[in-house]
Amino acid sequence: MTRGSLPLDVKTRWNSTFLMLSRALQFKIAFDRMEAEDRLYNDYFLEVDNGVKRCGPPTSRDWKAVEKLIRFLVIFYNSTLIVSASSKVNAFKCYGEIVTIERNLTGLVSSLDSELKLRASEMLKKFSKYWGGMKGVNKMLILATIFDPTQKMHFAKLCFEKLYGKDSFEAKEMTKTVTDLLTSMFKEYSMRFKRASGQASQEAEASAVPGPDSQEQGVERMELVVEDFGYERMDAVYKELVAEIGEDTRDELEVYLKEAVVTQKLLPGMEFDVLSWWKMHRVKYPVLAEMARDLLAMQVSSVASESAFSTSGRILEPHRSCLTHYMIEVIMCTEQWLHADIKLKETIITNEQILEDVEELDKLEKEFEAHNLGD
């Protein structure tokens, strides 16, 4: 959608209705001026289309109705953009969007506008029925938010406080339920990891059995004398100090939750890469990294699968129907990889560059007008 353009409505896509109305609201003054000065604009609404006179031009009552409708649609429009993204991981964002929708609808229910209140109440009732109430939301979506290093448990607690009230019984109960589920899941993954690492270490020991020559070399090595002659070594003193302090008995989960959340200053238009963070810290959190891989892989929207089927339909058509399933997979994957490479090569446009483009466009328009007047 270009700068200053007015998108048209598509009856089968509600998001196009939001884009059309939101952009039209920005040009409200222009529409009012056209009604006062443009004769062709007014004549358009006097025409008859299929035996029915056209509606318009928009009145002040219509603009108020548009403002009310936009207050509804913007809630779902932003959440749809986040949850339906098919080219990046978004499972850890889903619960936040659910709470955002519920909170905004609840606020509209308390509106003084009777019409707005009625519509919000109906929509909130359907929303709660779909999820079975906020307590009925799948707890795995809440756990996914915890595995975002920029949020951890703090974001989930904030959502509970906003939904049920600060220090309320419901908020504490939800926090305890999620914590118990997370702990139970961590114990299960820890047992799996120990079994897998135990088998790997046994195989490594079996493949690295020392030969007789290496054993003889080990006997001939010199040993340090540290107990006689009042001789003191700093490494031995340090070992004693560590023994007095004791080992850190906290597990991975406790360490991860106790550490501060990650705060990185990102360039405009860039997002924190959760998968890359877990890839870099999988040595420090091996069990949690396995949990993050499974939780973040949850598909929270059917848009990606529907898009894949529609793409295959364009590839396999009546005039090109002899492709094997292997070749179709290759073509589809190659297309996605090419799109990903293009996005990585895109540069971030600054405000100065946008201003230069606008000034250059205005300059070209003035030159074009001067050239037409000269002719």
C-alpha positions as a Markdown table, in Angstrom:
| # | Residue | x | y | z |
|---|---|---|---|---|
| 1 | Met | 0.0 | 0.0 | 0.0 |
| 2 | Thr | 1.7 | 3.2 | -1.2 |
| 3 | Arg | 1.9 | 6.5 | 0.8 |
| 4 | Gly | -1.4 | 8.4 | 0.7 |
| 5 | Ser | -3.4 | 5.7 | -1.1 |
| 6 | Leu | -6.9 | 4.5 | -0.1 |
| 7 | Pro | -7.2 | 0.6 | 0.0 |
| 8 | Leu | -10.4 | -0.9 | -1.3 |
| 9 | Asp | -12.6 | -3.3 | 0.8 |
| 10 | Val | -12.5 | -7.0 | 0.2 |
| 11 | Lys | -15.7 | -8.7 | 1.4 |
| 12 | Thr | -14.0 | -12.0 | 2.3 |
| 13 | Arg | -11.2 | -10.3 | 4.3 |
| 14 | Trp | -12.2 | -8.3 | 7.4 |
| 15 | Asn | -8.6 | -6.9 | 7.8 |
| 16 | Ser | -9.1 | -5.1 | 4.5 |
| 17 | Thr | -12.1 | -3.4 | 6.0 |
| 18 | Phe | -10.0 | -2.2 | 8.9 |
| 19 | Leu | -7.3 | -0.9 | 6.6 |
| 20 | Met | -9.8 | 0.9 | 4.4 |
| 21 | Leu | -11.6 | 2.6 | 7.4 |
| 22 | Ser | -8.5 | 3.5 | 9.3 |
| 23 | Arg | -7.0 | 5.2 | 6.2 |
| 24 | Ala | -10.3 | 6.9 | 5.3 |
| 25 | Leu | -10.4 | 8.3 | 8.8 |
| 26 | Gln | -7.1 | 10.0 | 8.3 |
| 27 | Phe | -8.6 | 11.7 | 5.2 |
| 28 | Lys | -11.8 | 12.8 | 7.0 |
| 29 | Ile | -11.1 | 16.5 | 6.4 |
| 30 | Ala | -10.4 | 15.8 | 2.7 |
| 31 | Phe | -13.7 | 14.0 | 2.3 |
| 32 | Asp | -15.6 | 16.9 | 4.0 |
| 33 | Arg | -13.9 | 19.4 | 1.7 |
| 34 | Met | -14.7 | 17.3 | -1.4 |
| 35 | Glu | -18.3 | 17.3 | -0.3 |
| 36 | Ala | -18.3 | 21.1 | -0.1 |
| 37 | Glu | -16.3 | 21.8 | -3.3 |
| 38 | Asp | -16.3 | 18.8 | -5.7 |
| 39 | Arg | -19.4 | 18.5 | -7.8 |
| 40 | Leu | -18.3 | 15.2 | -9.4 |
| 41 | Tyr | -17.9 | 13.7 | -6.0 |
| 42 | Asn | -21.5 | 14.6 | -5.0 |
| 43 | Asp | -22.9 | 13.5 | -8.4 |
| 44 | Tyr | -21.4 | 10.1 | -7.8 |
| 45 | Phe | -23.7 | 9.5 | -4.9 |
| 46 | Leu | -26.8 | 10.6 | -6.9 |
| 47 | Glu | -26.3 | 7.7 | -9.3 |
| 48 | Val | -28.4 | 4.5 | -9.1 |
| 49 | Asp | -26.6 | 1.2 | -8.9 |
| 50 | Asn | -28.7 | -1.9 | -9.6 |
| 51 | Gly | -31.9 | 0.0 | -8.9 |
| 52 | Val | -30.6 | 1.4 | -5.6 |
| 53 | Lys | -29.3 | 4.9 | -5.0 |
| 54 | Arg | -25.7 | 5.0 | -3.7 |
| 55 | Cys | -25.1 | 5.7 | -0.1 |
| 56 | Gly | -23.2 | 8.8 | 0.8 |
| 57 | Pro | -21.4 | 11.1 | 1.2 |
| 58 | Pro | -20.4 | 10.1 | 4.8 |
| 59 | Thr | -22.0 | 12.2 | 7.5 |
| 60 | Ser | -20.7 | 13.0 | 11.0 |
| 61 | Arg | -22.8 | 10.1 | 12.3 |
| 62 | Asp | -21.0 | 7.8 | 9.8 |
| 63 | Trp | -17.6 | 8.9 | 11.0 |
| 64 | Lys | -18.5 | 8.3 | 14.6 |
| 65 | Ala | -19.6 | 4.7 | 13.6 |
| 66 | Val | -16.3 | 4.2 | 11.8 |
| 67 | Glu | -14.4 | 5.3 | 14.9 |
| 68 | Lys | -16.3 | 2.8 | 17.0 |
| 69 | Leu | -15.8 | 0.0 | 14.6 |
| 70 | Ile | -12.0 | 0.7 | 14.3 |
| 71 | Arg | -11.7 | 0.4 | 18.1 |
| 72 | Phe | -12.9 | -3.2 | 17.8 |
| 73 | Leu | -11.0 | -4.2 | 14.6 |
| 74 | Val | -7.6 | -2.7 | 15.7 |
| 75 | Ile | -7.5 | -5.2 | 18.6 |
| 76 | Phe | -7.9 | -8.2 | 16.4 |
| 77 | Tyr | -5.9 | -6.8 | 13.5 |
| 78 | Asn | -2.6 | -6.4 | 15.5 |
| 79 | Ser | -3.0 | -9.7 | 17.2 |
| 80 | Thr | -3.7 | -11.4 | 13.9 |
| 81 | Leu | -0.5 | -10.0 | 12.4 |
| 82 | Ile | 1.5 | -11.4 | 15.3 |
| 83 | Val | -0.1 | -14.8 | 15.8 |
| 84 | Ser | -0.5 | -15.6 | 12.0 |
| 85 | Ala | 3.1 | -14.9 | 11.1 |
| 86 | Ser | 4.3 | -18.0 | 9.3 |
| 87 | Ser | 8.0 | -17.1 | 8.8 |
| 88 | Lys | 9.1 | -16.9 | 12.4 |
| 89 | Val | 8.5 | -18.5 | 15.8 |
| 90 | Asn | 5.4 | -17.0 | 17.5 |
| 91 | Ala | 4.2 | -19.5 | 20.1 |
| 92 | Phe | 5.7 | -17.4 | 23.0 |
| 93 | Lys | 3.6 | -14.4 | 21.8 |
| 94 | Cys | 0.2 | -16.1 | 21.7 |
| 95 | Tyr | -0.8 | -15.9 | 25.4 |
| 96 | Gly | 0.1 | -12.2 | 25.5 |
| 97 | Glu | -2.2 | -11.6 | 22.6 |
| 98 | Ile | -5.0 | -13.5 | 24.2 |
| 99 | Val | -4.7 | -11.5 | 27.4 |
| 100 | Thr | -4.5 | -8.3 | 25.3 |
| 101 | Ile | -7.8 | -9.0 | 23.5 |
| 102 | Glu | -9.6 | -10.0 | 26.7 |
| 103 | Arg | -8.4 | -6.9 | 28.6 |
| 104 | Asn | -9.4 | -4.5 | 25.8 |
| 105 | Leu | -12.8 | -6.1 | 25.4 |
| 106 | Thr | -13.4 | -5.9 | 29.1 |
| 107 | Gly | -12.5 | -2.2 | 29.0 |
| 108 | Leu | -15.0 | -1.6 | 26.2 |
| 109 | Val | -17.7 | -3.4 | 28.1 |
| 110 | Ser | -17.4 | -0.7 | 30.8 |
| 111 | Ser | -17.8 | 2.0 | 28.2 |
| 112 | Leu | -20.4 | 4.7 | 28.6 |
| 113 | Asp | -21.5 | 4.3 | 25.0 |
| 114 | Ser | -24.5 | 1.9 | 25.1 |
| 115 | Glu | -24.0 | 0.6 | 21.6 |
| 116 | Leu | -20.2 | 0.1 | 22.1 |
| 117 | Lys | -20.9 | -1.6 | 25.4 |
| 118 | Leu | -23.5 | -4.0 | 23.8 |
| 119 | Arg | -21.2 | -5.0 | 20.9 |
| 120 | Ala | -18.2 | -5.5 | 23.3 |
| 121 | Ser | -20.3 | -7.7 | 25.6 |
| 122 | Glu | -21.4 | -9.9 | 22.7 |
| 123 | Met | -17.8 | -10.2 | 21.4 |
| 124 | Leu | -16.4 | -10.9 | 24.9 |
| 125 | Lys | -19.0 | -13.7 | 25.4 |
| 126 | Lys | -18.0 | -15.4 | 22.2 |
| 127 | Phe | -14.3 | -14.9 | 23.0 |
| 128 | Ser | -14.6 | -16.5 | 26.4 |
| 129 | Lys | -16.7 | -19.4 | 24.9 |
| 130 | Tyr | -14.0 | -20.1 | 22.4 |
| 131 | Trp | -11.2 | -20.4 | 25.0 |
| 132 | Gly | -13.4 | -21.8 | 27.7 |
| 133 | Gly | -12.6 | -18.9 | 30.0 |
| 134 | Met | -9.1 | -17.5 | 30.6 |
| 135 | Lys | -8.4 | -20.3 | 33.0 |
| 136 | Gly | -9.2 | -22.8 | 30.2 |
| 137 | Val | -6.4 | -21.5 | 27.9 |
| 138 | Asn | -3.8 | -24.3 | 27.2 |
| 139 | Lys | -1.1 | -23.9 | 29.9 |
| 140 | Met | 1.6 | -24.8 | 27.3 |
| 141 | Leu | 1.0 | -21.4 | 25.7 |
| 142 | Ile | 1.9 | -19.8 | 29.1 |
| 143 | Leu | 5.0 | -22.0 | 29.4 |
| 144 | Ala | 6.1 | -20.8 | 26.0 |
| 145 | Thr | 6.1 | -17.2 | 27.2 |
| 146 | Ile | 8.4 | -18.2 | 30.1 |
| 147 | Phe | 11.0 | -19.5 | 27.5 |
| 148 | Asp | 11.3 | -16.0 | 26.1 |
| 149 | Pro | 14.5 | -14.7 | 27.9 |
| 150 | Thr | 13.2 | -11.2 | 27.7 |
| 151 | Gln | 10.0 | -12.1 | 29.7 |
| 152 | Lys | 10.6 | -15.3 | 31.7 |
| 153 | Met | 8.1 | -15.6 | 34.6 |
| 154 | His | 7.6 | -11.9 | 35.0 |
| 155 | Phe | 5.3 | -11.5 | 32.0 |
| 156 | Ala | 3.1 | -14.4 | 33.0 |
| 157 | Lys | 2.7 | -13.0 | 36.5 |
| 158 | Leu | 1.8 | -9.6 | 35.0 |
| 159 | Cys | -0.9 | -11.2 | 32.9 |
| 160 | Phe | -2.3 | -12.9 | 35.9 |
| 161 | Glu | -2.4 | -9.7 | 37.9 |
| 162 | Lys | -4.1 | -7.8 | 35.1 |
| 163 | Leu | -6.7 | -10.6 | 34.6 |
| 164 | Tyr | -7.5 | -11.4 | 38.3 |
| 165 | Gly | -6.1 | -8.5 | 40.3 |
| 166 | Lys | -2.8 | -7.9 | 42.1 |
| 167 | Asp | -2.2 | -10.3 | 45.0 |
| 168 | Ser | -5.6 | -12.0 | 44.4 |
| 169 | Phe | -6.2 | -15.6 | 45.1 |
| 170 | Glu | -6.8 | -16.4 | 41.5 |
| 171 | Ala | -3.5 | -14.8 | 40.4 |
| 172 | Lys | -1.6 | -16.8 | 43.0 |
| 173 | Glu | -3.4 | -20.0 | 42.1 |
| 174 | Met | -2.5 | -19.6 | 38.4 |
| 175 | Thr | 1.1 | -18.8 | 39.2 |
| 176 | Lys | 1.4 | -21.9 | 41.4 |
| 177 | Thr | -0.3 | -24.1 | 38.7 |
| 178 | Val | 2.0 | -22.9 | 36.0 |
| 179 | Thr | 5.1 | -23.2 | 38.3 |
| 180 | Asp | 4.2 | -26.8 | 39.2 |
| 181 | Leu | 3.6 | -27.7 | 35.6 |
| 182 | Leu | 6.9 | -26.2 | 34.6 |
| 183 | Thr | 8.8 | -28.0 | 37.4 |
| 184 | Ser | 7.1 | -31.3 | 36.5 |
| 185 | Met | 8.0 | -30.9 | 32.9 |
| 186 | Phe | 11.6 | -30.0 | 33.7 |
| 187 | Lys | 12.0 | -33.2 | 35.8 |
| 188 | Glu | 10.7 | -35.3 | 33.0 |
| 189 | Tyr | 13.1 | -33.7 | 30.5 |
| 190 | Ser | 16.0 | -34.0 | 33.0 |
| 191 | Met | 15.4 | -37.8 | 33.2 |
| 192 | Arg | 15.5 | -38.1 | 29.4 |
| 193 | Phe | 18.6 | -36.0 | 29.2 |
| 194 | Lys | 20.4 | -38.0 | 31.9 |
| 195 | Arg | 19.6 | -41.3 | 30.1 |
| 196 | Ala | 20.7 | -39.9 | 26.7 |
| 197 | Ser | 24.0 | -38.4 | 28.2 |
| 198 | Gly | 24.7 | -41.7 | 30.1 |
| 199 | Gln | 24.4 | -43.8 | 27.0 |
| 200 | Ala | 26.7 | -41.3 | 25.1 |
| 201 | Ser | 29.3 | -41.3 | 27.9 |
| 202 | Gln | 29.3 | -45.2 | 28.0 |
| 203 | Glu | 29.9 | -45.3 | 24.2 |
| 204 | Ala | 32.7 | -42.7 | 24.5 |
| 205 | Glu | 34.4 | -44.7 | 27.3 |
| 206 | Ala | 34.1 | -47.9 | 25.3 |
| 207 | Ser | 35.7 | -46.3 | 22.3 |
| 208 | Ala | 38.5 | -44.7 | 24.3 |
| 209 | Val | 39.9 | -47.6 | 26.3 |
| 210 | Pro | 43.6 | -46.9 | 27.0 |
| 211 | Gly | 46.1 | -49.4 | 25.6 |
| 212 | Pro | 49.0 | -50.9 | 27.6 |
| 213 | Asp | 51.5 | -48.3 | 26.3 |
| 214 | Ser | 49.5 | -45.4 | 27.6 |
| 215 | Gln | 49.1 | -47.1 | 31.0 |
| 216 | Glu | 52.9 | -47.4 | 31.4 |
| 217 | Gln | 53.3 | -43.8 | 30.4 |
| 218 | Gly | 50.8 | -42.8 | 33.2 |
| 219 | Val | 52.9 | -44.7 | 35.8 |
| 220 | Glu | 56.1 | -42.9 | 34.8 |
| 221 | Arg | 54.5 | -39.4 | 35.2 |
| 222 | Met | 55.9 | -37.3 | 38.0 |
| 223 | Glu | 53.7 | -36.6 | 41.1 |
| 224 | Leu | 53.6 | -33.2 | 42.9 |
| 225 | Val | 54.7 | -33.3 | 46.6 |
| 226 | Val | 52.4 | -31.0 | 48.6 |
| 227 | Glu | 52.2 | -32.5 | 52.1 |
| 228 | Asp | 55.7 | -32.2 | 53.4 |
| 229 | Phe | 58.2 | -29.5 | 54.3 |
| 230 | Gly | 55.5 | -26.9 | 55.0 |
| 231 | Tyr | 55.0 | -26.4 | 51.3 |
| 232 | Glu | 51.7 | -24.7 | 50.3 |
| 233 | Arg | 50.2 | -24.5 | 46.9 |
| 234 | Met | 47.5 | -22.0 | 45.9 |
| 235 | Asp | 45.5 | -24.5 | 43.8 |
| 236 | Ala | 45.2 | -26.7 | 46.9 |
| 237 | Val | 44.1 | -23.8 | 49.0 |
| 238 | Tyr | 41.5 | -22.9 | 46.4 |
| 239 | Lys | 40.1 | -26.4 | 46.4 |
| 240 | Glu | 39.7 | -26.3 | 50.1 |
| 241 | Leu | 37.9 | -23.0 | 49.8 |
| 242 | Val | 35.5 | -24.4 | 47.2 |
| 243 | Ala | 34.8 | -27.4 | 49.5 |
| 244 | Glu | 33.9 | -25.1 | 52.3 |
| 245 | Ile | 31.6 | -23.0 | 50.2 |
| 246 | Gly | 29.9 | -26.0 | 48.8 |
| 247 | Glu | 28.5 | -26.7 | 45.4 |
| 248 | Asp | 25.6 | -24.8 | 43.9 |
| 249 | Thr | 22.7 | -27.1 | 44.4 |
| 250 | Arg | 20.3 | -25.1 | 42.1 |
| 251 | Asp | 19.2 | -26.7 | 39.0 |
| 252 | Glu | 19.0 | -25.2 | 35.5 |
| 253 | Leu | 15.4 | -24.0 | 36.0 |
| 254 | Glu | 16.1 | -22.1 | 39.2 |
| 255 | Val | 19.2 | -20.5 | 37.7 |
| 256 | Tyr | 17.3 | -19.4 | 34.6 |
| 257 | Leu | 14.3 | -18.0 | 36.5 |
| 258 | Lys | 16.5 | -16.2 | 39.1 |
| 259 | Glu | 18.7 | -14.5 | 36.5 |
| 260 | Ala | 17.6 | -11.1 | 35.2 |
| 261 | Val | 15.7 | -10.9 | 31.9 |
| 262 | Val | 17.6 | -10.2 | 28.8 |
| 263 | Thr | 17.5 | -6.5 | 27.7 |
| 264 | Gln | 19.0 | -5.8 | 24.4 |
| 265 | Lys | 18.9 | -2.5 | 22.5 |
| 266 | Leu | 17.7 | -3.5 | 19.0 |
| 267 | Leu | 17.6 | -1.4 | 15.9 |
| 268 | Pro | 14.1 | -0.2 | 14.7 |
| 269 | Gly | 12.3 | -2.9 | 12.8 |
| 270 | Met | 14.3 | -5.7 | 14.4 |
| 271 | Glu | 13.0 | -8.3 | 16.9 |
| 272 | Phe | 14.8 | -10.3 | 19.6 |
| 273 | Asp | 15.7 | -13.8 | 18.1 |
| 274 | Val | 14.6 | -16.3 | 20.8 |
| 275 | Leu | 15.8 | -19.3 | 18.9 |
| 276 | Ser | 19.3 | -17.9 | 18.4 |
| 277 | Trp | 19.5 | -17.1 | 22.1 |
| 278 | Trp | 18.7 | -20.7 | 23.1 |
| 279 | Lys | 21.2 | -22.0 | 20.5 |
| 280 | Met | 23.9 | -19.9 | 22.1 |
| 281 | His | 23.0 | -20.9 | 25.6 |
| 282 | Arg | 22.3 | -24.6 | 25.1 |
| 283 | Val | 25.6 | -25.5 | 26.8 |
| 284 | Lys | 24.6 | -23.6 | 30.0 |
| 285 | Tyr | 20.9 | -24.8 | 29.9 |
| 286 | Pro | 21.0 | -28.2 | 28.0 |
| 287 | Val | 17.7 | -29.5 | 29.5 |
| 288 | Leu | 15.8 | -26.2 | 29.1 |
| 289 | Ala | 17.1 | -25.9 | 25.5 |
| 290 | Glu | 15.4 | -29.2 | 24.7 |
| 291 | Met | 12.2 | -27.9 | 26.4 |
| 292 | Ala | 12.4 | -24.6 | 24.5 |
| 293 | Arg | 12.8 | -26.5 | 21.2 |
| 294 | Asp | 9.6 | -28.4 | 21.7 |
| 295 | Leu | 7.5 | -25.6 | 23.2 |
| 296 | Leu | 8.5 | -22.9 | 20.7 |
| 297 | Ala | 7.7 | -25.3 | 17.8 |
| 298 | Met | 4.0 | -25.3 | 18.7 |
| 299 | Gln | 1.8 | -24.2 | 15.8 |
| 300 | Val | -0.6 | -21.6 | 17.1 |
| 301 | Ser | -2.2 | -20.8 | 13.8 |
| 302 | Ser | -3.3 | -22.7 | 10.7 |
| 303 | Val | -2.1 | -19.9 | 8.4 |
| 304 | Ala | 1.3 | -21.5 | 7.7 |
| 305 | Ser | -0.2 | -24.9 | 6.6 |
| 306 | Glu | -3.0 | -23.2 | 4.6 |
| 307 | Ser | -0.3 | -21.1 | 2.8 |
| 308 | Ala | 1.7 | -24.2 | 2.1 |
| 309 | Phe | -1.3 | -26.0 | 0.5 |
| 310 | Ser | -2.2 | -22.9 | -1.6 |
| 311 | Thr | 1.4 | -22.6 | -2.8 |
| 312 | Ser | 1.5 | -26.2 | -3.9 |
| 313 | Gly | -1.7 | -25.6 | -5.7 |
| 314 | Arg | 0.0 | -22.9 | -7.8 |
| 315 | Ile | 2.9 | -25.1 | -8.5 |
| 316 | Leu | 0.9 | -28.3 | -9.4 |
| 317 | Glu | -1.6 | -27.1 | -12.0 |
| 318 | Pro | -3.3 | -28.8 | -15.0 |
| 319 | His | -0.6 | -27.6 | -17.4 |
| 320 | Arg | 2.2 | -28.8 | -15.1 |
| 321 | Ser | 0.9 | -31.9 | -13.4 |
| 322 | Cys | 3.7 | -34.5 | -13.9 |
| 323 | Leu | 6.0 | -33.2 | -11.1 |
| 324 | Thr | 6.9 | -35.8 | -8.4 |
| 325 | His | 6.2 | -35.1 | -4.7 |
| 326 | Tyr | 10.0 | -34.8 | -4.2 |
| 327 | Met | 10.3 | -32.1 | -6.9 |
| 328 | Ile | 7.3 | -30.2 | -5.5 |
| 329 | Glu | 9.0 | -30.2 | -2.0 |
| 330 | Val | 12.3 | -29.0 | -3.5 |
| 331 | Ile | 10.5 | -26.1 | -5.3 |
| 332 | Met | 8.5 | -25.0 | -2.3 |
| 333 | Cys | 11.5 | -25.1 | 0.0 |
| 334 | Thr | 13.7 | -23.2 | -2.4 |
| 335 | Glu | 11.1 | -20.5 | -2.7 |
| 336 | Gln | 11.0 | -20.1 | 1.0 |
| 337 | Trp | 14.7 | -19.9 | 1.3 |
| 338 | Leu | 15.0 | -17.3 | -1.4 |
| 339 | His | 12.4 | -15.2 | 0.3 |
| 340 | Ala | 14.3 | -15.5 | 3.6 |
| 341 | Asp | 17.5 | -14.4 | 1.9 |
| 342 | Ile | 15.8 | -11.4 | 0.4 |
| 343 | Lys | 14.5 | -10.3 | 3.8 |
| 344 | Leu | 17.9 | -10.7 | 5.3 |
| 345 | Lys | 19.4 | -8.4 | 2.7 |
| 346 | Glu | 16.8 | -5.7 | 3.2 |
| 347 | Thr | 18.2 | -2.5 | 4.7 |
| 348 | Ile | 16.5 | -0.5 | 7.4 |
| 349 | Ile | 15.2 | 2.8 | 6.0 |
| 350 | Thr | 15.8 | 5.8 | 8.3 |
| 351 | Asn | 13.7 | 8.9 | 8.7 |
| 352 | Glu | 16.3 | 10.9 | 6.8 |
| 353 | Gln | 16.1 | 8.6 | 3.8 |
| 354 | Ile | 12.3 | 8.8 | 3.8 |
| 355 | Leu | 12.5 | 12.6 | 3.9 |
| 356 | Glu | 15.0 | 12.6 | 1.0 |
| 357 | Asp | 12.7 | 10.4 | -1.1 |
| 358 | Val | 9.7 | 12.6 | -0.4 |
| 359 | Glu | 11.7 | 15.7 | -1.4 |
| 360 | Glu | 12.9 | 14.0 | -4.5 |
| 361 | Leu | 9.4 | 13.0 | -5.4 |
| 362 | Asp | 8.1 | 16.6 | -4.9 |
| 363 | Lys | 10.9 | 17.9 | -7.1 |
| 364 | Leu | 10.1 | 15.5 | -9.9 |
| 365 | Glu | 6.4 | 16.5 | -9.7 |
| 366 | Lys | 7.2 | 20.2 | -9.9 |
| 367 | Glu | 9.5 | 19.6 | -12.9 |
| 368 | Phe | 6.8 | 17.5 | -14.6 |
| 369 | Glu | 4.2 | 20.2 | -14.0 |
| 370 | Ala | 6.5 | 22.9 | -15.4 |
| 371 | His | 7.2 | 20.8 | -18.4 |
| 372 | Asn | 3.5 | 20.4 | -19.1 |
| 373 | Leu | 2.9 | 24.1 | -18.7 |
| 374 | Gly | 5.7 | 24.8 | -21.2 |
| 375 | Asp | 4.1 | 22.5 | -23.8 |
